[in-house]
């Protein structure tokens, strides 16, 4: 049995199941990384900071719920930008978002309960480790090539509509969330919230971690391919 993926390529069902497993593991790693970063308390990514501003001011709102609400809003915006280019499989991103919401709240409950960070260096180390988990999760999600989260789907839609580079659109989107986090923090609390040195470290480290994981993955693949070719030569 074959199924169609986002790139239009046909893939067997067993391969799709494996890729979804990798994708879900990636989601868990991302949620774990975000949880570490929030618990470290020295600044988080613009997206998490924007959500966190509301989480601490609305009793029923959790980080997972806030993330899911934002993803739903982004899906609607992606639909408006894509217009006729919007496909039904784009809605599958909400499934991934729902899984992320559950993982995020679960991991936050664990890190808040069991992580004791009395001094600054432990907070800094927790953030650095958290960014590594986050980057590894993103790496796994990219490798699985299953479905885009609505936020990334929105960025993708804008990129396709405008012709701007994807990275530039993503940077502008992150800066917009950063500005909104600043504005709503000042409105709701009269101060800047959750934007500190950790926010800068997140921006610097995550991309470099992803580059490292991608490099190691490619090296490992090249080594395996070389071994396969060597075995073929020996057998022939």
Secondary structure by P-SEA (a helix, b strand, c coil): ccccccccccccaaaaaaaaaaaaaaaaaaaaaaaaaaaacccccaaaaaaaaaaaccccccaaaaaaaaaaaaaaaaaaaacccccccccaaaaaaaaaaaaaaaaaaaaacccccccaaaaaaaaaaaaaaaaaaaaaaaaacccccaaaaaaaaaaaaccccaaaaaaaaaaaaaaaaaaaaaaaccccccccaaaaaaaccaaaaaaaaaaaaaaaaaaaaaaaaaaaaaac
